[in-house]
Amino acid sequence: MNLMPSRRKALQSIGCGFGMLAASALAQREARAAKPANPLAAKLPPFAARAKRVIFVFMQGGPSQVDTFDYKAKLRQLDGEMQTFDDARVLAKTKEIKQHRVFESPWKFKRYGECGQYVSELFPHIAEHVDDLCFLKGMHTDGVAHGPATLFLHTGSINLVRPSVGSWVLYGLGTENDNLPGFVTLQPSMGNGGPRNYNNAFLPAIYQGTAVGRAGTPATSAQIRNLRNELVTQQDQLKQFQALREFNAAQLADRPGDQELEAVINSYELAWRMQKSVPDILDLAGEPEHIQRMYGIGNQATEDFGRQCLMARRLCEAGVRYVQVNYSDNGNNPRWDQHSNLEKHADHALATDQPVAGLLADLKQRGLLEDTLVWWGGEFGRTPYAQANGTGRDHNPYGFTMFLAGGGVKSGFSYGETDEFGHHAITGKVHMHDWHATLLHLMGIDHEELTFMHDGRPFRLTDVHGEIVREILA
C-alpha cells in the first residue's frame, strides 16, 4: 500500500502550513513590537505574607553585642582576668589557642519596657521601643573578615557572585509602584563587596538594586541624577521617548529572548516614569517639622542618618519593596570596626539611635509597621575580650545580636542566647541562612521554591541550607 501523499495534496498541505507559519510569525512580531511586559509588576506571594516590604538598617562593621543588647554580668565580674577563648580567626594566624583579657563593657545596662529587655546606655531612644522589637541573640554566620561576611549577609555566599537579598525579593514579588525601582539602597559603600552587595548577579538585570547616593557623602546629595532635562520641553521629551520606544521595539523584535536588551528597555521605561515620582519622594522639605525632629534632622550628630531613615519610610510608603539604609564609610574601614578605641562605638550609636527610633515610631503611627519588616544589624559581632590586650574588640561571627520589628515577628521578644561571655551562640542559634529563609517566609515566599536556573542547575538565596525560625513568628 502506497502511504506517500500525492504531489498535489502535499503542496496543498504545505501551503496551509506556510500560511500558518507566516501568520504566527506576524503575530509574534506584533507582540514583540508592543510595549514589553513590566517584569517588576507586583506578584501575589505563593502564600499569605506577613510583610509586604523590608527596611534593612545595615550597621556596617559589626556592632558589639556585649556593648549594645546582650548584657553579660560575667564580663564585669571577671574584667581584666586572662581567660582562654577558642577563636578561629586567632587560630588561623597563630595555630594555637591563646588567652585573652576579659573586657567589660564601658557602658551601663538596664532593663526597659514590659518585656524587661536589657539595653546599654548607648541606645536610649531605641530602648523606648523594646516592646515592639524582636531580638535574635543567637546569630552566627560565615566569614571572619568584613568582605566575606558582608557578602554573605547580603547574598548568602562568600566567594561566588550571587544575587542579593533585595534582588531575590524583587524577583519573587515585584514592586507595588510601577513608577519607582523596587529595590533601593541608600548611600551604599564601595568597599567590602561594593555593588555586589546589591547586585542581581545571574538574575535578569532589571532586578538589581538602585543606589541612591554613596557612603561618605552627605545625605542631602542622595538623589538620582539626570532625571530631568531642563533644556527640552516636556512635550519634546515625550516625542523623543516615543521615538526611542519604537526603535527599542524594533530591536527587541529582531532579538527575541535577549534579557539584557529587555532589561535596558524596561530601565528606559522606568526612568521615564521616575521623572515625576522620584524627585518628590526624595525631597524631604515637605515633611512636617515635628517629623523631621523625630528623626534627628536638624541636629548635627543625627542629621545625615536621620535623612536616610526618613527617605526609607517615604520610599516604602510609596511602594518600594526593599529599602536598605546604610551606615557605612566609603572604603574598607567600616564604622563599627573598633579593634582599638572601643569608645568610638558611642559616636556611632549617637548618630543612629534617634534616627532608627524615629523610623520605628513613624512607621507605627502610620500603620505601616504591621506589614513592614524592619531589620537592624551588622555582618557579625565582636569578641568579649580585648584584642591583643588593648582597647578594642576583634571580629566575632560565632554569636551576635540583630533585632527586628513589625512584619509578622513577635514583639517584646528575645530569642537565642550566647554563652556567659557573649562569645558563642549556644541556644536558639540562627545562622544567616536561617534568617534569609525566615525573611522570605515572612514575605510569603518559600525559600526552597524561589529558584533561578543558571549554569544548568537551580540556584536559590539559601543554597541548600536554611531553616525557618518559627519561634519568632507572631
N, C-alpha and C positions, 0 to 999 in steps of 0.2 A: 504494500500500500504506500502510495506517494504522500509523504507528510509535508513536503515543501509547498508553500503557498505559491499561487501563480504570480507572475511578474506584476500584473495589473493590481491584484489585491495587496501585494506587498507595497507598491507605491502609494496606494490609497491609505494604507495603514500608517506608513511612514509620514505621508503628508499631514495626516491628523496629528501625528507626534510632533512634527516640525512646528505646526501651528500652536500646539500646547506649550512646546518649549519656548517659542517666541513670546507667547502671552505671559508665561511665567516669568521670563527674564524681564519683560517690560514692567510687570507688576513689582518685581523685586527692585528694579532700578528706581521706580517711582517711590517705593517705600524708603529706599536708602536716601533718596534725594530730599525726603521730608526731614523736618527737624529731628535730630537724634533724640531718642528717649533719654530722659534725665536719670542717670544711674544713682543720683543722690536722692531721688524721690523717697519719701517716708515709706517704710515697710512695716507691716504688722509683725511683732515678735512672735516666735513659734509658740510661746505660752505666756500666760499672764505675767506682765512685768511689774516689779515693784518700783522701779525707777525709769524715768524717761530720758534722763540726761545725767552727765557726770561733770563735776568740777574737781579736778585734781590739783591740789595745792602742793607743789613739789618743793621740799626743803633740801636743796642740793648740798651734799657734803656729809650728811649723816649726823643729825642732832643726837646728842647723848640721851639715851633713855633714862639713865640713872640721875640725870640732872633736870629732867622735864616731867615725866609722868609715871616712872617706875621707881617708886620710893623703896630704898633698901637701908634699913636700920643697921645692918651688918657693916656697911661701909663706914658709918660713924663710929661704931664700936671698935673696929679694927684699923681705923685710919692710921697710916704710917707703917703698919706691920708688913713684913715680907711674906707673901703667900705664893704658892705655886699655881699658875694658871696655864692650862693647855690652850695653845693658840697656834692655829695652822700658819698664820702669817709670820709669826716668830720662828716656828719650826722650819718654814721654807728657807729662812735666812740663815739660821744658826744650827739647824739639825738637832736641837736639844730643847727640852722643856726648861724654862727659866722661872725664877722667882721675880715677882714684881711688887712694887709698893702699893698697897691698897690706898685708894684716893677717894676720900669722902666728897660729897657734893658741896660746893661753896654756897649753895642756896638752900634755904629752908623750905620744907614741905608742910602742907596742912590739908585737911580734908575739906571738900566742897560739896554742896548740893545734897539732895536727899539720898543719892547713891553713895555718898561718902568717898568719892574718888580723890586720891592724893594728887595734888598738882604743886609743882615748885613755884616759888615766888617769881620766877621768870615770866609766867603767863597769867597775870591777874585777870585779864579780860576773858581769855578762853576758859579760865576756871569757872566763870559765872555761867557757862553753858554746859557743864559736865552732865547735867541730867538729860541733855539732848545728844550726847556723844556715846559712841561705842568704841572702846579701846581694844586693840589687838596687841597684847603684850607678849605673845609667844612667836612673834615674827622671826623668820630666818630666811636666808637667801643664798644664792651662789655668787661668788666673786668677792675677793677681799680688797681689791683696788677700785677706785672710783669709776674708771672707764668701764670695766666689765660689769660691775654691779649696777651702774646706771643703765647700761644697755639691757641688762637682764630685767630690771624694773620695768623698762618701757616696752621691751619686745619679747621677753621670755627666753632670750638666748644671749650667750656671752660672745661667741666668736663667729656667728653666722648673721648675714643680713636678713632680718625678718621684719615683718610689718609691726608697727607699734600698736599698743592697746587701742588708741584712738582710731587708727585706721581700721582695725578689726571691727570695732563698734560701728563705725560709719558704713563699712561694707555690709554688716549684718542688718542694720536698721535704717540707713539713710538719714536724712535731715528733716526737720519739721518746718524749715523755711527755705523755699527754693531760691531766695534772693541772697542767701548767705552761705559761706562754707559750712560744712557740717562738723569740722574738726579744726579748732583754733588753738594755737599755743602762743601765749603772751610772753614776750621777751625771753625766748629760749637762749641758752648758752651755746656757743660754738665749740666748747670743749667737751671732753668725756663722751664722745659719740656724736655730738653736734646734731646735724639734721637727721642722723639715723634714729634719733630718739622720737622723731615724729614723722618718719618716712613710711611710705606704702610698700617698699621692697618689691615683691613679685605680685602684689595686688595691683589692679589697674590704677594708673596714675591719679585718677580722679579722687582716690581715697587718701591721698597724702594730706598731712596737716598743713594748715595755712599759718605761717609765722607772722605775728604782728609785733613789730619792734624787735629788739635784741638785748640780751643782757649787757649791762654796763652803760646803757644809755637811759636817759630819763623817760619815765612812763608817759610824759606829756608828748613825746615824739613817737609813741607807739601807734602808728597809723599804717594803713595800707596805701602806699603811694600810687600816684598817677591814675587815680580813679576818675578824675575829671580833667577835661581838656577845655580850659577857658578860652582858647584861641578859635574854637569852632563852635558854631551854634548847635543846640541840641537837635534841631531839625536836620542839619547837615551830618551830624554824627549818626543819626538814625539811618540816613541814606547810606552812609559808609558801612554801617553794621549790616544792613540788609544785603548790600552787595557782597560783603565778606561772607555772609551766611550762604549765599548762592554758590560762591566759589568753594566753600567748605563742603557743601552738599555734593557738588560735582566730584570733588576729590574723594569723598567717602564712598561715592558710587563706584569709583574705579578701584578702591582699595577696601573692599568689604572685610570686616573682621579685624581691621587694624586698630588694636586697642589704644595705642599711643596717639594715633590721629583722632580717634573718638574722644580721648581724654582732652586733647588740645582744643577740639571744637567745643566740648562741654565747658572747658575753662573759659573760652571766649564768651559763651552764652552766659555763664555765671558772672563773669566780670562785668558784662553789660548790665545785668540786673543789680549787681552790687553797687553800682554808681549812686543809686538813690537811697540805698539802705544803710550801707556801712558807715559813711561819714557821720550820720546822725547817731548811730548806736555807739560809736567810739568817742563821741563828743559828750563829755560829762557836764558841760556848762549848764545844761537844763535840769540837772538833778537838784532837788531842794538842798538848802544849806545844811539842814539838820541831818540829812542822809550823808552828805559828804563828811560832816564831822564824825558821824558814826564810824566811818571807815578810816578816820585819822587824816583825811585830806585837809591840808592847811597847817599841819604840824610837820616840821622838818623831818623828824625821825620816821614818820609813818606815811608821809605824802606819797612816796613812789609806789610802795606796795599796796597802799590803800587804793590808789588809782587802778592798779591791776585787778584787785579783788572786785571793785565796783564795775569795771569793764566785764569781768567774768559774769557777774549777775545779769548785766544788760544783755550780753550775748546769749546766755541760757534762756532768759526771758523771751528773747526774740526767736528762739527755736534752734539754736546751735546745739548739736547733740553732745559734743565732748569738748570741754574747755580745760586747758592746762594753764595754771598760773605758776610761773617760775620765780623762785627766789634764788638767784644764782649769779655768778660772775661770768664774764665773757672770756673764759680761759680755762686752764686746767687746775685752778686753785679754788675749789668750791668754798662757799661762805661758811658752812658749818664745820669745816675741817680743821679743828683745833688740836693739832698734835702737840702744841705748846700754847701757853696762854689761854687756858680754858675759859677765863673770864670774858673772852670775846663772845662767848655764847650769849651774854647779856645784851650785846648790841644787836644781834640777830633777832633775839626774842622781842626786844623793844620795837624793832622795825616791822615785825609780822604779827605780834599778838593782837593789837587792836584791829588791824585790817581783817584778820581771819574771824575774830569775834563779831565784827561788824557785818561781814558776809553772812555768817550764821544767823544773826538776828534779823537781817534784812530779808533773807530767804524765808525765814519763818513767818515774819509779819505779812509777807505777800502770799503765803500759802504755797510757796514753791519748794520748801524743804521736804514736803511729803513725797514728792516724786523726783527730787534731785538728790543724787548721791554725792556727798562731799567726802573727799578722800585727802587726808593730810599725812605726809610722811616723806622720808628720805630713802636713799638707796640701801642704807644699813645704819647701825647704831655705833656706839663707841664702847671701849673697854672700861671696866670698873677700876682699873689700876692706872697708875701714872705711866705714860710711855717713857721708857728709858729713865725712870725715876724722876721725871721732870715735872712740868706744869700743865700737861695736856693729856689727851687720851688717844689711843690708836683706833683703827677701824675694827668694827665688830659685826660680822654678818650672822653670828650664831644666836643672837637674841636681842630684839629691839622692839620698839613700840610704834604703831601707827594709830591714828584714830579716824573714825567715820562718823557721818551724821546723815539723817534723812534716808530717803530712797529704800526703805524696807529693812533697815537694820535696827536692832534693839537699841533703845535709848537708855542712858544711865547705866550702862553695862560694861563690864570688863571681862575679857576672855583671854585665857592663857596666862602663863607665868614663867618668869625666868628663875634661875637658881638664887640662892641667898645673896649673891654678889651682883646679880643682874647681868651675868655673862652669857649663859647658855639658856635657850628656851627649854623648859622641861615638861610642862603640861600645856594642853591647848595649843600645841605647836601648829603654826600656819606658815607653810612655805610660800614663796612668792607665786609659784604655780597655782597653789590652792587659792590664793587671793584673786588671781586672774580668773580662775574658774568661777569663783563666787561673784565677782563683779559682773561677769557676763550673765550669770544666773539671775542676778538682781535686775538686769536689763531685759530679761525674758528670753535669753539665748542659752542653748545647751552648748557648753564649751567643746564637747566631743563631736557635735554636729556642724559647728561653724568651721568649715574647711575650705581650702582652695587648692586645686590641682596645680602642682608645679614640679617640673623635672620628673614627671612620671609617678608622683605619689601625692597623696593629700597632706597638706600642712594645716596646722592649727596653732592658735596662740599658746596653748599649754603643751604642745608637742604630744608626748604620750603620758603626760603627768596630770596632776591636778585633781583635788577632791573639794567639793563644795563644803564650805564651813557652815553647816546648817544651824549650828548652835547660836550664831549671831543673827539669824533671820527673825524679824518681828513676826 
